[in-house]
Amino acid sequence: MGSILEDITRPAKGWMAKGREPLSASLFKQRHRFSITGLSRSGKSMLFTSLMTMLRYRCEQQYNCLPLLHYLPPEQVESMHVEPLQGYTMFPIEEHLEALAHQRWPAPTEQLYGFKLVVRLRQTKGIRSWVFSHSTVVFEFVDYPGEWVTDFPMLSKSFTQWSDSAWAQQLSEPQLGFAQQWHDFVRGFDFEQAPSNELISELVAAYRKYLVSAKQAGISMLQPGSLLLESSGFDWQQSGFTPLPAKVSSDPSNPWTEIFQRHYQAFLKDWLQPLKSNSFQASDKQIILVDLFAGLNHSKQHLYQLKETLSHLADTFVYGNPGWFSKNILRRNAQGRVAFVGTKMDLLPPSQRQNMLSLLEQVTEGARAHFTGKNVNFEHFLVSAIQATDPGATDECLRYMNSSRQYMEACFEPIPARLEAMANDEHFPVLEAQVPDDFLPRILNGRGLDRLFQFLLSQETSNGR
C-alpha cells in the first residue's frame, strides 16, 4: 500500500519541488521598510554606522549581535546578506568606520542613503514547510538628511506665506538672538534697486550665512534647509531666494517679490516635489531621532522650537495602518509604527534617564497629534548607537575620553522632567565625549537597539497606542 501511494504522489512532489521555489519567493516574501528621520545632528550617521556594523558582523562573522533578529528564529536562518537598495546610494560604512578608527565621529548625513538586509529562512513547520521550503524577509533602511525633511512643509505655502512665517520665527526666541546680523543687513539693503544677479547673490549669501550660524547654535527650524547642504541638488547660487520684508513681499508687482516668487516655485517644482515623490517612498515603519541635548545645552526656547519642528516633520509623512489587501494588492503604504528615539543617551547617567524620557514624551506631543484617528502604534525609546562613556564613582557621574584623550569623570545636576520646570535662562552642559579606542566592541556589544526593533517588528498592538 505504501509503495502504491508513493507512486501516486511522486509526480506531484516532483512538480512541487520544481515550482515551490519561485512560489515561495513570490508568496512568502516579507518586506519591512524603515525610514530613519531626524533633524540635523540627531545622530543618524552614528546610528546607521552601528546598525550596518552589527549587521555585517552578524552576517559575515556569525557574531551574536543585533537583537532584532530574535524575530527570526536562529535555527531557521539559512543565509543573510547586506546589499544596495535600488534607487539609493549605499551608506558609506567604510568611510565612517575609518573616521572612527582615526578618533573622529562620522560626518553628518547630507544625501539620501539606503541599504537592505535579505534573510532567507527555512520553513520547518506545518503544511507550509511541505509546499514552500523557504521564505525571504527583507529589511530596507533609508536615511534622510534632516535639512530636507524640514523643507517639505514649504510645499503647502506660497512664497509670501513662507516669507511671512520665516520672518515671524526670526523675530521670536530662540532665533532672534542669532538673526540680528541678517536683519541689520536687510535694513541696510536697498530694495528699490533692480534685482540683478549680483544683488540677488549678495542677499542670498547673507541669508545663508545666518542659516549656517543658527544651525551651529542648535536652531532646528531653518528653511530652506537645502540651502545648507553643499551636496544638495538645489543650485542656490543660481536660483536662491530669501524671505523678504512684509513691505516688499506684500506687493506682488515688486520686482524682488516677482523674481523670488519664481525662484521659490522652481525650488518647489524642480527640487522639493520630485525629491519627496521619488526618493521619500512610503515606508511602514519610522524611526524619528531626537537630540534633546542640543536644546538642554542652549535654552528652554530651543526645546519648544524643537517641539514645533517635530510637529512639522510628522506632517510630512502619511500615517496609518493599512490592511493586508491595501498594502499588498493596492500597494498603499503608510507609517503604521513610529518610534520616537532620544539619542546619545550614553551622555547621561542612568539615574537621569526617566526624566529624559518624560521630556522626550512632552517634546513629541505635537508630532503625535498627527496620529489621532489613524491607528498608529508608537513608543518612546532612549538609545545609544555606541556607549562612549562608562559608569562613574556615583550614580550621577560618568567617565569619558575628553578632547585631549584624557580619561575624565564628570558629575551631573538633575535635568528637568518637564519644560515648565526649566528656567528661561537655564542650560545644561553637554558632555563632549570623544571616540573611544575600543569603539568596535562598544558597538557590537551594545544593547540600546533591543526594544526599539522588537517594537517595530511586533505584530501586536502596543498598549493601546
C-alpha positions as CSV (number, residue, x, y, z in Angstrom):
1,M,0.0,0.0,0.0
2,G,2.9,2.4,0.9
3,S,4.6,1.9,-2.4
4,I,1.4,2.4,-4.4
5,L,0.8,5.7,-2.5
6,E,4.4,6.7,-3.2
7,D,4.0,6.0,-6.9
8,I,0.8,8.1,-7.0
9,T,2.3,11.1,-5.1
10,R,5.8,11.1,-6.6
11,P,4.8,13.1,-9.7
12,A,3.0,15.7,-7.6
13,K,6.0,16.0,-5.3
14,G,8.3,16.4,-8.3
15,W,6.2,19.2,-9.7
16,M,6.1,20.9,-6.3
17,A,9.8,20.6,-5.9
18,K,10.3,22.4,-9.2
19,G,7.7,25.0,-8.6
20,R,7.8,25.8,-4.9
21,E,11.0,27.9,-5.0
22,P,9.5,30.7,-7.2
23,L,6.2,30.3,-5.4
24,S,7.9,30.7,-2.1
25,A,9.8,33.7,-3.3
26,S,6.7,35.5,-4.5
27,L,4.2,34.5,-1.9
28,F,6.3,34.3,1.2
29,K,8.5,37.3,1.0
30,Q,8.1,39.8,3.8
31,R,9.3,43.3,3.3
32,H,9.9,45.8,6.1
33,R,11.0,49.3,5.2
34,F,12.4,51.5,8.0
35,S,12.7,55.2,7.3
36,I,15.1,56.8,9.7
37,T,14.4,60.5,10.0
38,G,15.5,63.2,12.3
39,L,16.8,66.7,12.4
40,S,20.4,67.7,11.8
41,R,22.8,66.4,14.4
42,S,20.3,64.0,15.8
43,G,22.7,61.1,15.5
44,K,21.5,59.4,12.2
45,S,25.0,58.9,10.9
46,M,26.3,57.1,14.0
47,L,23.1,55.1,14.3
48,F,23.4,53.9,10.7
49,T,27.1,53.1,11.2
50,S,26.3,51.0,14.3
51,L,23.4,49.3,12.6
52,M,25.4,48.3,9.5
53,T,28.3,47.2,11.6
54,M,26.1,44.9,13.7
55,L,24.5,43.5,10.5
56,R,27.8,42.9,8.9
57,Y,29.3,41.0,11.9
58,R,26.1,39.1,12.3
59,C,26.1,38.0,8.6
60,E,29.8,37.6,7.9
61,Q,31.3,36.8,11.3
62,Q,28.3,35.0,12.9
63,Y,28.7,37.4,15.8
64,N,25.7,37.2,18.1
65,C,24.5,40.8,18.0
66,L,21.6,42.9,16.8
67,P,18.6,41.6,18.8
68,L,16.1,42.4,16.0
69,L,17.0,39.0,14.6
70,H,15.2,37.4,17.6
71,Y,12.2,38.0,15.3
72,L,13.8,35.4,13.1
73,P,14.4,32.1,14.8
74,P,18.2,31.4,14.5
75,E,17.6,27.7,13.6
76,Q,15.6,28.8,10.6
77,V,18.1,31.3,9.2
78,E,19.8,29.8,6.2
79,S,21.6,32.9,5.0
80,M,21.6,36.6,5.2
81,H,23.4,39.4,3.4
82,V,23.5,43.1,3.1
83,E,23.1,44.6,-0.4
84,P,22.3,48.0,-2.0
85,L,18.8,49.3,-2.1
86,Q,17.7,50.2,-5.6
87,G,17.5,54.0,-6.2
88,Y,19.6,54.8,-3.2
89,T,23.3,55.4,-2.6
90,M,24.8,52.7,-0.4
91,F,25.6,54.0,3.0
92,P,29.4,54.8,3.2
93,I,30.1,52.4,6.1
94,E,33.8,52.0,5.2
95,E,34.4,55.8,5.4
96,H,32.6,56.1,8.7
97,L,34.5,53.2,10.3
98,E,37.7,54.7,9.0
99,A,36.7,58.0,10.7
100,L,36.1,56.2,14.0
101,A,39.4,54.4,13.7
102,H,41.0,57.9,13.5
103,Q,39.1,59.0,16.5
104,R,36.6,61.2,14.6
105,W,32.8,61.0,14.7
106,P,31.2,60.1,11.3
107,A,30.3,63.0,9.0
108,P,26.6,64.0,9.1
109,T,24.1,62.8,6.5
110,E,23.9,65.1,3.6
111,Q,22.3,62.9,0.9
112,L,19.9,60.0,0.6
113,Y,21.3,56.6,1.7
114,G,19.8,53.2,1.8
115,F,20.6,49.5,2.1
116,K,18.8,46.3,2.7
117,L,19.3,43.1,4.7
118,V,18.0,40.0,2.9
119,V,17.3,37.0,5.1
120,R,16.5,33.5,3.7
121,L,14.5,31.3,6.2
122,R,13.9,27.6,6.1
123,Q,10.2,26.6,6.6
124,T,10.2,23.9,9.2
125,K,6.6,23.5,10.5
126,G,3.2,22.8,9.2
127,I,1.8,22.4,5.7
128,R,3.8,25.4,4.5
129,S,7.1,23.5,5.0
130,W,5.9,20.8,2.6
131,V,4.7,23.2,-0.1
132,F,7.3,26.1,0.4
133,S,10.8,25.2,1.5
134,H,11.9,28.8,2.1
135,S,10.7,32.3,2.7
136,T,12.5,35.6,2.4
137,V,12.5,38.5,4.8
138,V,13.8,41.8,3.5
139,F,14.7,44.7,5.8
140,E,15.1,48.0,4.0
141,F,16.7,51.0,5.7
142,V,16.5,54.6,4.4
143,D,18.4,57.6,5.9
144,Y,17.3,61.1,5.1
145,P,19.1,64.4,5.7
146,G,17.2,66.4,8.3
147,E,17.6,69.6,6.3
148,W,15.4,68.0,3.5
149,V,12.7,67.0,5.9
150,T,12.3,70.4,7.4
151,D,11.8,71.8,3.9
152,F,8.7,69.7,3.0
153,P,6.1,72.0,4.8
154,M,7.1,74.6,2.3
155,L,5.2,72.7,-0.4
156,S,1.9,73.8,1.1
157,K,2.8,77.5,1.2
158,S,3.0,80.3,-1.3
159,F,6.2,82.4,-1.3
160,T,4.6,85.2,0.6
161,Q,3.2,82.9,3.2
162,W,6.5,81.2,3.7
163,S,8.3,84.6,3.8
164,D,6.0,85.9,6.5
165,S,6.3,82.8,8.6
166,A,10.1,82.8,8.3
167,W,10.2,86.4,9.5
168,A,7.9,85.7,12.3
169,Q,10.1,82.9,13.5
170,Q,13.2,85.0,13.3
171,L,11.6,87.7,15.4
172,S,10.9,85.2,18.2
173,E,13.3,83.4,20.5
174,P,15.4,81.4,20.1
175,Q,16.1,82.6,16.6
176,L,16.0,86.3,17.3
177,G,19.4,86.3,19.1
178,F,21.1,84.8,16.0
179,A,19.3,86.7,13.3
180,Q,20.4,90.2,14.2
181,Q,23.2,90.4,11.7
182,W,20.9,89.2,8.9
183,H,18.2,91.7,10.0
184,D,20.8,94.5,10.0
185,F,21.8,93.6,6.5
186,V,18.2,93.6,5.3
187,R,17.5,97.0,6.9
188,G,20.5,98.5,5.0
189,F,19.6,96.8,1.7
190,D,18.1,99.0,-1.0
191,F,15.1,97.1,-2.4
192,E,14.5,100.0,-4.8
193,Q,17.4,98.7,-6.9
194,A,16.5,96.3,-9.7
195,P,17.3,92.7,-8.7
196,S,20.5,91.9,-10.7
197,N,22.3,88.6,-10.4
198,E,25.0,90.3,-8.3
199,L,22.5,91.8,-5.8
200,I,20.5,88.5,-5.6
201,S,23.7,86.6,-4.8
202,E,24.6,89.2,-2.2
203,L,21.2,88.9,-0.5
204,V,21.2,85.1,-0.6
205,A,24.7,84.8,0.7
206,A,23.8,87.0,3.7
207,Y,20.8,84.8,4.4
208,R,22.7,81.6,4.1
209,K,25.3,82.9,6.5
210,Y,22.5,83.4,9.0
211,L,21.2,79.9,8.4
212,V,24.7,78.4,8.9
213,S,25.3,80.2,12.2
214,A,21.9,79.4,13.5
215,K,22.3,75.7,12.7
216,Q,25.6,75.7,14.6
217,A,23.8,77.3,17.5
218,G,21.3,74.5,17.7
219,I,18.3,76.1,15.9
220,S,16.1,73.4,14.4
221,M,13.5,75.1,12.2
222,L,15.6,76.6,9.3
223,Q,14.2,76.9,5.8
224,P,15.2,76.2,3.2
225,G,17.5,73.6,4.8
226,S,18.6,72.6,1.3
227,L,20.5,75.9,1.2
228,L,22.8,74.5,4.0
229,L,24.0,71.4,2.0
230,E,26.7,71.6,-0.5
231,S,25.7,68.2,-1.9
232,S,22.1,69.3,-2.4
233,G,20.7,69.2,-5.9
234,F,19.3,72.7,-5.3
235,D,21.5,75.3,-7.0
236,W,21.1,78.2,-4.5
237,Q,23.7,80.3,-6.2
238,Q,21.6,80.5,-9.4
239,S,18.1,80.1,-8.1
240,G,18.3,81.1,-4.4
241,F,15.8,83.2,-2.5
242,T,15.3,84.6,0.9
243,P,12.3,85.8,3.0
244,L,11.5,89.4,2.2
245,P,10.3,92.2,4.5
246,A,6.5,92.4,4.5
247,K,6.6,95.8,2.8
248,V,8.2,94.1,-0.2
249,S,6.6,90.7,-0.2
250,S,3.1,92.2,0.2
251,D,3.4,93.9,-3.2
252,P,3.1,91.2,-5.9
253,S,4.3,93.6,-8.6
254,N,7.5,94.4,-6.8
255,P,10.5,93.1,-8.9
256,W,12.1,91.4,-5.9
257,T,8.8,89.7,-5.0
258,E,8.4,88.6,-8.6
259,I,11.8,87.1,-9.0
260,F,11.9,85.4,-5.6
261,Q,8.4,84.1,-6.3
262,R,9.8,82.5,-9.5
263,H,12.8,81.0,-7.7
264,Y,10.7,79.7,-4.9
265,Q,8.2,78.0,-7.3
266,A,11.2,76.5,-9.2
267,F,12.6,75.2,-5.9
268,L,9.3,73.5,-5.1
269,K,8.6,72.1,-8.6
270,D,12.1,71.2,-9.8
271,W,13.7,70.1,-6.5
272,L,11.5,69.6,-3.5
273,Q,8.4,67.9,-5.0
274,P,10.5,65.4,-7.1
275,L,12.6,64.7,-4.0
276,K,9.5,63.8,-2.0
277,S,7.8,61.9,-4.7
278,N,10.8,59.9,-6.0
279,S,13.1,59.4,-3.0
280,F,10.8,59.5,0.0
281,Q,8.9,56.3,-0.8
282,A,6.3,55.3,1.6
283,S,7.6,53.0,4.4
284,D,5.6,51.2,7.0
285,K,7.9,51.8,10.0
286,Q,9.5,55.1,11.0
287,I,12.3,55.9,13.5
288,I,12.3,59.6,14.4
289,L,15.6,60.5,16.1
290,V,15.5,63.4,18.6
291,D,18.6,65.1,20.1
292,L,17.4,66.7,23.3
293,F,20.9,67.5,24.4
294,A,21.2,70.4,22.0
295,G,18.1,72.1,23.4
296,L,19.1,71.5,27.0
297,N,22.5,72.9,26.3
298,H,21.1,76.2,24.8
299,S,17.7,77.2,26.3
300,K,14.2,76.3,27.1
301,Q,13.1,78.2,23.9
302,H,15.3,75.8,21.8
303,L,13.3,72.8,23.2
304,Y,10.0,74.5,22.4
305,Q,11.1,75.1,18.9
306,L,12.2,71.5,18.6
307,K,8.7,70.5,19.6
308,E,7.3,72.7,16.9
309,T,9.7,71.4,14.3
310,L,8.9,67.8,15.1
311,S,5.2,68.5,14.6
312,H,6.0,69.9,11.1
313,L,8.2,66.9,10.4
314,A,5.3,64.5,11.3
315,D,3.0,66.4,8.9
316,T,5.3,65.4,6.0
317,F,4.6,61.7,6.1
318,V,1.5,59.6,5.6
319,Y,0.4,57.7,8.8
320,G,-2.0,54.8,9.3
321,N,-2.1,51.1,9.4
322,P,-3.5,49.7,6.1
323,G,-4.9,46.2,6.0
324,W,-3.3,43.3,4.1
325,F,-5.2,43.9,0.9
326,S,-4.5,47.6,0.7
327,K,-0.8,47.1,1.5
328,N,0.0,44.0,-0.7
329,I,-2.5,44.3,-3.6
330,L,-3.3,48.0,-3.8
331,R,0.3,48.9,-2.7
332,R,-0.9,51.6,-0.3
333,N,1.7,52.2,2.3
334,A,1.7,54.3,5.4
335,Q,3.6,54.6,8.6
336,G,1.9,52.1,10.9
337,R,4.6,52.0,13.6
338,V,6.6,55.0,14.8
339,A,9.4,55.0,17.3
340,F,10.5,58.4,18.8
341,V,14.1,57.9,19.8
342,G,16.1,60.1,22.1
343,T,19.7,59.6,21.0
344,K,23.1,59.8,22.6
345,M,21.8,58.5,25.9
346,D,25.3,57.4,26.9
347,L,26.0,61.1,27.6
348,L,23.6,60.9,30.6
349,P,23.8,58.9,33.8
350,P,21.1,56.1,34.0
351,S,19.7,57.8,37.1
352,Q,18.6,60.8,34.9
353,R,17.0,58.8,32.1
354,Q,13.5,58.7,33.4
355,N,13.4,62.5,33.4
356,M,14.8,62.5,29.9
357,L,12.1,60.0,28.8
358,S,9.5,62.3,30.2
359,L,11.0,65.3,28.4
360,L,11.0,63.3,25.2
361,E,7.4,62.5,25.5
362,Q,6.5,66.2,26.0
363,V,8.6,67.3,23.1
364,T,6.8,64.9,20.7
365,E,3.3,65.8,21.7
366,G,2.7,67.9,18.6
367,A,4.0,65.2,16.3
368,R,1.8,62.6,18.0
369,A,-1.3,64.8,17.4
370,H,-1.0,63.9,13.7
371,F,-1.7,60.2,14.6
372,T,-5.2,60.9,16.0
373,G,-7.7,58.5,14.5
374,K,-5.1,56.9,12.2
375,N,-4.4,53.6,14.1
376,V,-0.7,54.3,14.6
377,N,1.3,52.4,17.1
378,F,4.0,54.4,18.7
379,E,6.5,54.3,21.5
380,H,9.4,56.3,23.0
381,F,12.9,55.0,23.4
382,L,16.2,56.2,24.8
383,V,19.2,54.6,22.9
384,S,22.9,55.0,22.3
385,A,24.4,54.0,18.9
386,I,27.7,53.5,20.8
387,Q,28.4,53.5,24.5
388,A,31.1,56.2,24.5
389,T,31.0,56.6,28.4
390,D,31.5,54.4,31.4
391,P,29.9,54.5,34.9
392,G,31.4,56.9,37.3
393,A,32.1,56.7,41.0
394,T,28.5,57.6,41.8
395,D,25.1,57.2,40.1
396,E,25.3,60.8,39.0
397,C,28.7,60.5,37.3
398,L,30.2,59.3,34.1
399,R,33.7,58.6,32.9
400,Y,34.7,59.5,29.3
401,M,37.5,60.4,27.0
402,N,37.9,64.2,26.5
403,S,39.3,66.1,23.5
404,S,42.8,65.8,24.9
405,R,42.4,61.9,25.0
406,Q,42.4,62.0,28.8
407,Y,40.1,59.7,30.7
408,M,37.9,62.0,32.9
409,E,34.9,61.9,35.2
410,A,32.0,64.3,35.2
411,C,29.1,64.6,37.6
412,F,25.6,65.9,36.6
413,E,22.9,68.0,38.1
414,P,19.3,66.7,37.6
415,I,17.7,67.6,34.3
416,P,14.0,68.7,34.3
417,A,11.3,66.2,33.6
418,R,9.1,68.9,32.1
419,L,9.8,72.1,30.1
420,E,7.8,74.2,32.6
421,A,10.4,73.2,35.3
422,M,13.2,74.8,33.3
423,A,14.1,78.4,33.8
424,N,14.2,80.6,30.7
425,D,18.0,81.3,31.1
426,E,18.8,77.8,32.3
427,H,21.0,75.5,30.3
428,F,22.8,72.2,30.9
429,P,26.3,71.4,29.7
430,V,26.7,68.5,27.2
431,L,29.5,66.0,27.7
432,E,31.9,66.3,24.7
433,A,32.8,62.6,24.8
434,Q,35.3,61.6,22.1
435,V,35.5,58.3,20.2
436,P,36.8,55.5,22.5
437,D,39.8,53.5,21.4
438,D,37.7,50.3,21.7
439,F,34.8,51.6,19.6
440,L,34.2,48.4,17.7
441,P,33.4,46.2,20.7
442,R,31.3,49.0,22.2
443,I,29.2,49.0,19.0
444,L,28.9,45.2,18.7
445,N,28.1,44.6,22.4
446,G,25.6,47.4,22.6
447,R,22.0,46.6,23.6
448,G,20.4,50.0,23.1
449,L,18.6,48.9,20.0
450,D,16.9,45.8,21.5
451,R,13.5,47.1,22.4
452,L,13.4,49.6,19.5
453,F,13.5,46.9,16.8
454,Q,11.4,44.4,18.8
455,F,8.7,47.0,18.9
456,L,8.9,47.9,15.2
457,L,8.8,44.3,14.2
458,S,6.0,43.2,16.6
459,Q,2.6,42.4,15.0
460,E,0.7,43.2,18.2
461,T,-0.9,46.5,19.1
462,S,1.3,48.5,21.5
463,N,-0.6,49.1,24.7
464,G,-3.5,50.9,23.1
465,R,-1.1,53.3,21.2
